[in-house]
Amino acid sequence: MELNLSYNKIGDEGARRLAKYLIKNQILTHLNLGNNVIGFDGSRYLTQSLKLNSSIEYLSLKLNSIDDKAGAKFFKDLTFNTSLKVLDMEANLLSSMSVRKICLYLQGPNSLR
């Protein structure tokens, strides 16, 4: 099942509510949250839900406000997810701290293509 919420400006609060849903729901496989003004808190809520959700295979967070600190935390916490195969983080505010965590994440056991 696919859900496209791109371009809706759900922000961190919307991401929090969606994360609560994702913890309980194991039906969605594709989730597009592109261009939703999601920042540090929203990305943190989403990775917490991805620790428990084993159905999401595709996640788009492109064109959000995820900064370097949030990106680093995101990839550190993402190590607990084994279902994610495609992740789009295009056009966020990621930098060197995130790149280090991405590299560590990719060296470990993950299912990203």
C-alpha positions as CSV (number, residue, x, y, z in Angstrom):
1,M,0.0,0.0,0.0
2,E,1.2,3.5,-0.9
3,L,0.7,6.8,0.8
4,N,1.7,10.1,-0.8
5,L,1.5,13.1,1.5
6,S,4.1,15.2,-0.4
7,Y,3.6,19.0,-0.5
8,N,1.2,19.2,2.5
9,K,3.4,21.1,5.0
10,I,2.6,18.6,7.8
11,G,5.7,19.7,9.7
12,D,7.1,18.1,12.8
13,E,3.7,17.8,14.5
14,G,2.2,16.0,11.5
15,A,5.3,13.7,11.3
16,R,4.8,12.9,15.0
17,R,1.1,11.9,14.4
18,L,2.1,9.8,11.4
19,A,4.9,8.1,13.3
20,K,2.4,7.0,15.9
21,Y,0.3,5.5,13.1
22,L,3.4,3.7,11.6
23,I,4.2,2.0,14.9
24,K,0.9,0.2,14.9
25,N,0.4,-0.2,11.1
26,Q,2.3,-2.8,9.1
27,I,0.4,-2.3,5.8
28,L,2.2,0.7,4.2
29,T,5.1,-0.1,2.0
30,H,5.7,3.2,0.2
31,L,5.6,6.6,2.0
32,N,6.2,9.9,0.3
33,L,6.7,12.8,2.7
34,G,8.5,15.1,0.3
35,N,8.3,18.9,0.8
36,N,6.6,18.9,4.2
37,V,8.7,21.2,6.3
38,I,9.8,18.3,8.5
39,G,12.8,19.2,10.7
40,F,14.8,17.6,13.6
41,D,11.8,16.6,15.7
42,G,9.8,15.2,12.9
43,S,12.7,13.1,11.6
44,R,13.3,11.9,15.1
45,Y,9.7,10.7,15.4
46,L,9.8,9.0,12.1
47,T,13.0,7.0,12.8
48,Q,11.6,5.9,16.2
49,S,8.6,4.5,14.3
50,L,10.9,2.9,11.7
51,K,12.6,0.9,14.5
52,L,9.3,-0.9,15.0
53,N,7.8,-0.8,11.5
54,S,8.8,-3.7,9.3
55,S,6.7,-2.9,6.2
56,I,8.0,0.4,4.9
57,E,10.3,-0.3,1.9
58,Y,10.3,3.1,0.3
59,L,10.5,6.5,2.1
60,S,10.9,9.9,0.6
61,L,11.9,12.8,2.8
62,K,13.2,15.0,0.0
63,L,12.8,18.8,0.1
64,N,12.4,19.0,3.9
65,S,14.2,20.9,6.6
66,I,16.3,18.0,8.0
67,D,19.6,19.5,9.0
68,D,23.0,17.9,9.6
69,K,22.3,17.0,13.3
70,A,18.9,15.6,12.5
71,G,20.3,13.6,9.6
72,A,23.1,12.1,11.7
73,K,20.6,11.1,14.3
74,F,18.3,9.7,11.6
75,F,21.0,7.4,10.2
76,K,22.2,6.3,13.6
77,D,18.7,5.3,14.6
78,L,17.9,3.8,11.2
79,T,20.3,0.9,11.9
80,F,17.4,-0.9,13.7
81,N,15.2,-1.0,10.6
82,T,15.6,-4.0,8.3
83,S,12.8,-3.4,5.8
84,L,13.7,-0.1,4.1
85,K,15.1,-0.6,0.6
86,V,14.8,2.9,-0.9
87,L,15.4,6.2,0.9
88,D,15.3,9.6,-0.8
89,M,16.8,12.4,1.3
90,E,17.4,14.8,-1.6
91,A,17.5,18.5,-1.0
92,N,17.7,18.6,2.8
93,L,20.4,20.4,4.8
94,L,22.7,17.4,5.3
95,S,26.4,17.8,5.6
96,S,29.6,16.1,7.0
97,M,28.1,14.8,10.2
98,S,25.3,13.1,8.3
99,V,27.7,11.7,5.7
100,R,29.8,10.0,8.5
101,K,26.6,8.3,9.8
102,I,25.4,7.4,6.3
103,C,28.8,5.7,5.7
104,L,28.6,3.8,9.0
105,Y,25.0,2.8,8.3
106,L,25.9,1.5,4.8
107,Q,28.7,-0.6,6.2
108,G,26.3,-2.5,8.5
109,P,23.6,-5.0,7.7
110,N,20.9,-3.0,5.9
111,S,18.6,-3.6,2.9
112,L,19.0,-0.3,1.1
113,R,19.6,-0.5,-2.6
